[in-house]
Structure formats: C-alpha cells, structure tokens
Amino acid sequence: MKKQLIITKDGSHSLFVPGLNETYHSKNGAITEAMHVFIRNGLHFNQKQNLNILEIGFGTGLNALLTLENLGNKKVHYTTLEPFPIAEEIYNKLNFHTFTKSDEEFFLSLHNCEWEREIKLSTNFTFFKTNNKLKNFNDGKFDIIYFDAFAPEKQAEMWTKTVFEKMYCLLNENGFLVTYCAKGVVKRTLKSVRFEVESLEGPPGKREMIRANKK
Ligand SMILES: C[S@@+](CC[C@H](N)C(=O)[O-])C[C@H]1O[C@@H](n2cnc3c(N)ncnc32)[C@H](O)[C@@H]1O
C-alpha cells in the first residue's frame, strides 16, 4: 500500500496512507501523541523494573525509539509486530532522531536489524521484531501492550472481542493495554473480556485515550 511522508504539528514526521485515508499518528503531533499515550501513560505508569512490552504495529519505529530513550532505570524486553514493514526509502527519511538524544544510525538500526531474532540494542533494552500478523502471534506474557493499530473504522478486524480476549490472555496480572483510541464501542468490547477500563485525558486534539487493566 502506498505511503506518503507528512509533517505533523510538532514538526515530527508521520505517514499518510491514501488507500485507507489514514495517518500513522495524530496530525497534531506524532511525537507528542506517542509520548503521551505510550510513554507517560504506559511505560512510566508501570512500576515494575523489568518490563515485557508488546507493540501492535511497529510501523515507523517511533514507539520503540521513544521507549528506548525513556527507559530510566527500567529494563525492557520489547516485542513488536509488523506484517507490512515500510520501505527503506521511507524510513531513511524519518526525522524522529532530530527530536531525541539518539543519532540517526541508532534509529535506523531498529529498522535494519534482523527480523525474528532477539537483539540487545543497549544494556537495558532487548528488541524482537516479527513479521507476524496479530492473529498468528501467541507467544509470551507482557506487562504492557502498546495497541497502535489503525483506527477501528479503517481496520475493524483489529478491534474485535476475539482480539481483545487474546490481548487479555497475553498480559500478566496487573498488566495493561494502552491505546490512543477512546471510542465507546472499544471500551465496551474491552470490558466484555474483563478489562477494567480507564478513560484518561487524551493527547492534543483528542479528548480521551484508554488504559485497560488486567486485575
Ligand atoms: C497506526 S500504524 C502505527 C504504527 C507504529 N506504532 C508507529 O508509531 O509508526 C498501525 C500499524 O499496524 C500495522 N498492522 C496492520 N495490520 C496488522 C496486523 N494484522 N498485525 C499487526 N500489525 C498490523 C500496520 O502495518 C501499521 O504499521
């Protein structure tokens, strides 16, 4: 599927998919949104020192980069799923590293590293990237799920009861899923599979986001 590079309001890049009429991030700021939803309300909210994180949709690599940059003294094993990787000519142009401490080479290593293999990218960050679709992925137990699929109206099959049941099973006790989406139907579906759903303040341009807890 064709993807076009766009600049969001905070200056960071995102991708627009004309076939879906959908962007990879909020137009109000890709980095701003990712920091709010996945880092502050995900990574930093979990008090465990050793974290297993699962990301649904590696895409541009932004969430992986920000996680690595904001680890503090936590130790993270990061698993990310991406059945439709973006082309090299696109990821080579992404400007995320200009907003962070990492250099370009380090950011590109997330894209260029081998698939289906555990890689230690720093003392406290182990990375595993798989080409699997969510429906074919069943391995492991996680403390946090970054649920970053395309919106329900664009990719409905990612937001079903069956998918959320699987997310619930893949989480450890007291683990949680975070997502930028705050639709009523998504909250109801999450509750129907036993998640305790919190509606949190959303990033700029969005009233709310969801954190769904497994108690
Ligand atoms: C909204 S984008 C976000 C990507 C990424 N987190 C980022 O920050 O760039 C959704 C991602 O989910 C991926 N995706 C689509 N279908 C999928 C599936 N069945 N399983 C896992 N990921 C999928 C897409 O290719 C895309 O990269």
The ligand as an ORCA input file, in Angstrom:
! r2SCAN-3c Opt
* xyz 0 1
  C      -1.377      3.323     13.135
  S       0.004      2.457     12.442
  C       1.110      2.702     13.801
  C       2.451      2.140     13.652
  C       3.541      2.447     14.675
  N       3.208      2.114     16.029
  C       4.138      3.800     14.514
  O       4.233      4.536     15.514
  O       4.531      4.139     13.416
  C      -0.586      0.765     12.526
  C       0.418     -0.282     12.187
  O      -0.183     -1.598     12.345
  C       0.302     -2.442     11.321
  N      -0.625     -3.582     11.120
  C      -1.582     -3.712     10.175
  N      -2.203     -4.909     10.280
  C      -1.603     -5.558     11.305
  C      -1.781     -6.849     11.884
  N      -2.715     -7.702     11.424
  N      -0.986     -7.224     12.910
  C      -0.046     -6.342     13.387
  N       0.168     -5.104     12.881
  C      -0.603     -4.715     11.852
  C       0.375     -1.508     10.128
  O       1.180     -2.030      9.089
  C       0.924     -0.240     10.755
  O       2.319     -0.238     10.761
*
